[in-house]
Amino acid sequence: MNEEQEKKPDLMKIQEEETPSTVSNSTMLRKRMLLIMGIVLGIILLLIIILFVVQLFTKGSYSYEKIEATMKDAAKEYYQVKKDLLPKEEGGKDSVSASVLSEEEYMKPLNEYVKEGVSCTGEVSVEKVSGNYVYTSYLDCGEAYQTKELYRAIIEQGVVTTGYGLYQLGNEYVYRGEIVNNYLTFAGVLWRIVKVNANNQVLLILSDQEDYMPSLEWDNRYNEAEKSKSGINTYHVSRIKEALDVYYKEKTDDTVSFSASDREKLAKFNLCVAPRSENYAINNNEAECRVVEENQVIGLLTVSDYLNASTDINCNMTTDKSCQNYNYLKMKESFWLATPDELNTKDVYFVSSSGYIRSQEASYSNSIRPVVLLNKTVMIASGDGTEENPFTLK
């Protein structure tokens, strides 16, 4: 063996010497990684346990809306057991306090849900509406929070006697003027609040910003008295009533869609559909309500309600052109009213695109701006009624 061969390293020997060390380092690295992962997972698990315990024992972890929802769920369970207490008649009501729900262990006492120093009382009412039971939670925490009905929030805006705003006309609160804060979001679209009636129910009309309702003939039947297909101005048998009934029940591309939750918020009402003359000047729905279409869930505005929205002192009689002035109900398109013309059996009043009321044959086409009535137990969630921040409902 020469000198060069003697100096050449033995590769096999080196590999045999390095292999145990490499394996040892790799094993140690894996063990360290597993240890670190175990520590991290342990810390995460500990944090989850701590948060759970804090939420379990810390008072005031519920929002007021969550407390209202908890009360409602508890009441539903309560009445499932005590079904004999549920109202039997349409419009019947019953209620149960939060303290009773707590005593009978359907929920914890209210003081365990609210922040330290806040004292609350509450109850849940149940009302039979259209054959269904509607549950409404009322929570009173003094200055901290209070469940508020929509009608109460509207009235608390303040009543005015001049200018634009909310007026008290008889036993109703009516919005009047050109610029009023009466916007409300309902059924996914924008509405205008017309008034709060004597029963604290809120009348809405679809906003002119929405294009969900098409133009339609008020009626297109053959009129025997007129010897023409000019339509018959009796709402009960009109095409427009048929169309509104269908729109309420079925969703199409050009109509508003009412969910089950939306329908629970609606009250049935008697739609005033009697005819009035062009020279009639008493605008309290006295003339229109001589004939009513009972138990409606959707309808059209009356002449009186349109005229009352104007603050022009010259707006008195049915077809006064000054009624277009200072009137938020003036819309960009002409739209039908529910009121027939007393002059004959074929003409019906509508609001022209200029904003004053005219009369024409029922067989003509105009836009439909439906009205609905919210029941008095509907609660406000947020908003101030402005166009930028409309009222929203719970």
Secondary structure, DSSP 4 states (H G I P E B T S, - for coil): --HHHHHS--HHHHHHHHHHHHHHHHHHHHHHHHHHHHHHHHHHHHHHHHHHHHHHH-TT-S-HHHHHHHHHHHHHHHHHH-GGGS--STT-EEEEEHHHHHHTTSS--GGGTSPTT---EEEEEEEEETTEEEEEEEEE-TTS-B--BHHHHHHTT-B-SSSSEEEEETTEEEEEBSS---EEEETTEEEEEEEE-TTS-EEEEE-TT---S-EEES----BTTTTBSS----GGG-HHHHHHHHHHHS--TTS----HHHHHTB--EEEE---B-TT----SSTTGGGSEEEEESSB---HHHHHHT---TT--STT-GGGGTTBTT--SS-EEEEEEBTT-SSEEEEE-TTSSEEEEETTSEEE---EEEE-TTPBEEE--SSSSS-BEE-
